Amino acid sequence: MEELVGLANGGNVQTNQVLYNLSRRGLEFDLAPWSRKRGIPLMAYSPVEQGALARNSRLEAVAARHSATAAQIALAWVMAQDGVIAIPKAGRREHVRQNAAALEIKLTPEDFAELDRAFAPPTRKRGLEMI
């Protein structure tokens, strides 16, 4: 990103599309703060880890408190991150409705703490992951 924004017209960068979800948090260590500082939003693809997080028992416990699904909690978590937008897959109308309902979920500080215990944030720099 530093190389890109350093190019002629590099200041026109509008977003950085990255793999980001609860199980892939490496970019929180350095890329996310760098991007926020420069006003470049991150576009999280695969916010539900290709459906894997939709079947996660740790997310289901949080979901039960919100009358939601694990997938909705995973998506709500991504959308609650500063400077991050999500592009979840939706192959059916019902899937679109479920994704939209995630916007209404307000995770509590206790929810965030529980999710951090289940999916630890990075403590060191890591390379970006890709699917």
Secondary structure as GFF3:
##gff-version 3
##sequence-region A 1 131
A	DSSP	alpha_helix	2	6	.	.	.	ID=ss1
A	DSSP	three_ten_helix	10	12	.	.	.	ID=ss2
A	DSSP	beta_strand	16	19	.	.	.	ID=ss3
A	DSSP	three_ten_helix	26	28	.	.	.	ID=ss4
A	DSSP	alpha_helix	31	38	.	.	.	ID=ss5
A	DSSP	beta_strand	42	45	.	.	.	ID=ss6
A	DSSP	three_ten_helix	49	55	.	.	.	ID=ss7
A	DSSP	alpha_helix	57	65	.	.	.	ID=ss8
A	DSSP	alpha_helix	70	80	.	.	.	ID=ss9
A	DSSP	beta_strand	84	87	.	.	.	ID=ss10
A	DSSP	alpha_helix	93	101	.	.	.	ID=ss11
A	DSSP	three_ten_helix	102	104	.	.	.	ID=ss12
A	DSSP	alpha_helix	109	118	.	.	.	ID=ss13
###
